Amino acid sequence: MKSAWRHFFDWWSEHRGYGSRDGMEAALMGVLFNVMGYTHEYIKARLVAEDEDRRLSLRYGIVSREKNATVDCCGNIHYPLTTTTDGDDR
């Protein structure tokens, strides 16, 4: 976050005409680099958390958050069949 703030401040300074250490292009590329890196780490953490939820479901037989769904031994989620008012199965 420190690096992102520094690049943002350089970008803002250049935009306002005050100048910066490395110039506008370096500031913009620095902001993009930091945003992409942060996004990568954010998504990676989310996927790890989802994987942990899946393993807990398998280990302890926790029912999926979906109503009446179950998880089998391979980690597949099974949903009960429902019938619509016109008789078509979903």
C-alpha positions in Angstrom: 0.0 0.0 0.0 2.9 2.4 0.7 4.2 2.0 -2.9 0.7 2.4 -4.3 0.2 5.6 -2.3 3.6 6.9 -3.4 2.8 6.3 -7.1 -0.7 7.8 -6.7 0.8 10.9 -5.0 3.3 11.2 -7.9 0.5 10.9 -10.4 -1.5 13.5 -8.6 1.5 15.8 -8.3 2.2 15.5 -12.1 -1.5 16.1 -12.8 -1.5 19.3 -10.8 1.7 20.4 -12.5 4.0 20.1 -9.5 6.3 17.4 -10.9 7.5 14.2 -9.3 10.6 12.1 -8.9 10.0 9.8 -11.9 7.4 11.5 -14.1 3.9 10.8 -15.1 4.4 7.6 -17.1 6.3 5.9 -14.2 3.7 7.0 -11.7 0.9 5.6 -13.9 2.7 2.3 -14.5 3.5 2.1 -10.8 -0.2 2.5 -9.9 -1.2 -0.2 -12.4 1.5 -2.6 -11.1 0.4 -2.2 -7.5 -3.3 -2.6 -8.4 -2.6 -5.8 -10.4 -0.4 -7.2 -7.6 -3.0 -6.4 -5.0 -5.8 -8.0 -7.1 -3.7 -11.1 -7.6 -3.1 -11.5 -3.8 -6.8 -10.8 -3.1 -8.1 -13.4 -5.5 -5.5 -15.9 -4.3 -6.7 -15.5 -0.7 -10.3 -15.9 -1.8 -9.5 -19.1 -3.6 -7.6 -20.5 -0.6 -10.6 -19.7 1.6 -13.0 -21.4 -0.8 -10.8 -24.4 -1.0 -10.7 -24.6 2.8 -14.5 -24.4 2.9 -14.7 -27.3 0.4 -12.2 -29.4 2.5 -14.2 -28.8 5.7 -17.4 -29.8 3.9 -15.8 -33.1 2.8 -14.2 -33.8 6.2 -17.1 -33.0 8.4 -20.1 -33.5 6.0 -21.1 -29.9 6.3 -24.1 -29.2 4.1 -23.6 -26.6 1.4 -24.9 -23.1 1.9 -27.5 -23.9 -0.7 -30.7 -25.1 0.9 -30.8 -29.0 1.1 -27.7 -29.4 -1.0 -25.2 -32.1 0.0 -21.5 -32.7 -0.7 -20.4 -36.2 -1.7 -17.0 -37.9 -1.0 -15.5 -36.3 -4.2 -16.5 -32.8 -3.3 -19.3 -32.6 -5.7 -22.4 -30.6 -4.6 -25.7 -32.2 -5.2 -29.0 -30.3 -5.3 -32.4 -31.9 -4.9 -34.6 -31.8 -7.9 -37.4 -29.3 -7.7 -40.6 -29.3 -9.7 -42.1 -26.1 -11.1 -45.8 -25.4 -11.1 -46.0 -26.5 -14.8 -44.4 -29.9 -14.0 -41.0 -29.3 -15.6 -38.1 -30.5 -13.5 -35.2 -28.0 -12.9 
